[in-house]
């Protein structure tokens, strides 16, 4: 198939899925896999999402994000963030 025609069909599929109230992430994923399947075949198109998921979990840089959120949550629950704000206000409150 012509790649431009496949792109047009992919956009139509994307908008149809959004109109059916499918969340945007899965709708984009389904449209992308369907378009790639039309261009390269079904087997390579079904192999890519699994390979991308594995490579995303192997990336250790992204592990920092949930740990940072956990640290902020623990600081908020323990009252540490209130104490740090009071300390910063005591040291820097006179400067406006």
C-alpha positions as CSV (number, residue, x, y, z in Angstrom):
1,X,0.0,0.0,0.0
2,X,1.0,3.6,-0.5
3,X,2.5,5.0,2.7
4,X,0.5,8.2,2.4
5,X,-2.8,6.3,2.1
6,X,-1.8,4.2,5.1
7,X,-1.2,7.4,7.1
8,X,-4.6,8.8,6.0
9,X,-6.3,5.5,7.1
10,X,-4.3,5.6,10.4
11,X,-5.6,9.1,11.2
12,X,-9.1,8.1,10.4
13,X,-8.7,5.1,12.7
14,X,-7.3,7.3,15.4
15,X,-10.2,9.8,15.2
16,X,-12.7,7.0,15.1
17,X,-11.2,5.4,18.2
18,X,-11.2,8.8,20.0
19,X,-14.9,9.3,19.0
20,X,-15.6,5.9,20.6
21,X,-14.1,7.3,23.8
22,X,-11.0,5.1,23.7
23,X,-8.2,6.8,25.7
24,X,-5.7,8.7,23.6
25,X,-2.7,6.5,24.4
26,X,-4.2,3.1,23.5
27,X,-5.9,4.8,20.4
28,X,-2.6,6.1,19.2
29,X,-0.9,2.7,19.9
30,X,-3.6,0.8,18.0
31,X,-3.5,3.2,15.0
32,X,0.3,2.9,14.9
33,X,0.4,-0.8,15.1
34,X,-2.3,-1.1,12.4
35,X,-0.4,1.3,10.1
36,X,2.8,-0.5,10.6
37,X,1.1,-3.9,10.0
38,X,-0.3,-2.5,6.7
39,X,3.2,-1.5,5.6
40,X,5.5,-4.2,7.0
41,X,3.2,-7.2,7.9
42,X,1.5,-8.4,11.0
43,X,4.4,-10.3,12.6
44,X,6.8,-7.3,12.8
45,X,4.0,-5.0,13.9
46,X,3.1,-7.3,16.8
47,X,6.7,-7.7,17.8
48,X,7.4,-4.0,18.2
49,X,5.1,-3.1,21.2
50,X,6.6,-5.9,23.3
51,X,10.1,-5.0,22.4
52,X,9.5,-1.3,23.3
53,X,7.9,-2.3,26.6
54,X,10.9,-4.4,27.6
55,X,13.3,-1.6,26.6
56,X,11.4,1.0,28.5
57,X,11.5,-1.2,31.7
58,X,15.3,-1.8,31.2
59,X,15.9,2.0,31.1
60,X,17.1,2.7,34.6
61,X,16.8,6.5,34.1
62,X,13.0,6.3,34.3
63,X,13.2,4.5,37.7
64,X,14.1,7.9,39.3
65,X,10.6,9.3,38.6
66,X,8.5,7.1,40.9
67,X,11.2,7.3,43.6
68,X,11.1,11.1,43.4
69,X,7.4,11.1,43.8
70,X,7.6,8.7,46.8
71,X,10.2,11.0,48.4
72,X,7.9,14.0,48.0
73,X,4.9,12.0,49.4
74,X,6.9,10.9,52.4
75,X,8.2,14.4,53.0
76,X,4.6,15.7,52.9
77,X,3.2,13.0,55.2
78,X,5.9,13.3,57.7
79,X,5.7,17.1,58.0
80,X,9.2,17.6,56.7
81,X,8.0,19.9,53.9
82,X,6.2,22.2,56.3
83,X,9.3,22.4,58.5
84,X,11.5,23.1,55.4
85,X,9.1,25.9,54.3
86,X,9.2,27.4,57.8
87,X,13.0,27.3,57.8
88,X,13.3,28.9,54.4
89,X,10.8,31.6,55.5
90,X,12.8,32.3,58.7
91,X,16.0,32.7,56.7
92,X,14.7,34.4,53.6
93,X,11.4,35.9,54.7
94,X,12.7,39.4,55.3
95,X,13.8,39.6,51.6
96,X,10.9,40.5,49.3
